[in-house]
Amino acid sequence: MPAGVQLACGGRADHGRVRGGPRDAAGRGGGRGDPDRPLPLPQRAAPAVSHLLAISPHLDDAAFSIGGTLAAHVRAGGRVTVLTCFTGNVARPTGFALACQRDKGLADDVDYMALRRAEDEAACAVIGAEAIHLPFLEAPHRGYACAVALFGARRGDDAIVAPLAEALADAIARLAPDRIAGPLAIGGHVDHVVVREALARATDTALLWEDWPYADRHALSPSAEPAQRTVLDDGLRAARHAMCAAYATQIGFQFGDAGRLAARLAGIGEERLYGQGVMSVRPAR
Ligand SMILES: [Zn+2]
């Protein structure tokens, strides 16, 4: 390196006072015009912000399963969108659909899905994520008439995958996320299975989360290492807890009470996501 030549390093960039080039021996500026006059800033693209799109079957799944990962993405400066597939309303639910509402302690005249959409907005607000609600109907409104049916064979007349895949492809094209996450469908809930299938039609770049709390009740033998792990520190665990707690209508049904939700979350050390092809989960037929 020639004597007197220094590599620029360190210091604070002074973007407000970009000046012309060095003067020559005669004192003429090497840049354009007056060397002491600030030059216009070069036009730079805005810094790229990583955008994580989480495809959630129901209004709670993404937060329940990877709330810490979503919070970590925001903490790292990224953007998070939680798109939930099954948030549609039925004016007067009956039968099993109504029972699903009653078993959450809600009266018949409560607009259950409106309540749940509001919970989702609150959960996303915990980390500053955007919530998007697709109007597809949950399984109890598609002919699955009891709890066993939700985890059993897919109905022959359930043609939800094609329109769901189309909607997911449209959302991915519009939002242009650089990261996509969705459910592995652990536990085999038909709504989770069809979302996994629809997502596979829409993209081959998604990572799939372990569906929680179902993952606690189903032993898994992963055929491959996770593609991503999020180790939960206190801040991430607190964010996941706050997001989960926002789904107030679901806490008693899923966990018993808020204390048990907290205790179970406290026992989770990391969140794991897998590539779309690496794990076999029993499909609903
Ligand atoms: Zn779910």
Residues whose N, C-alpha, C, O or C-beta is under 5 A from the ligand:
A	BS01	ZN	P57 H58 D61
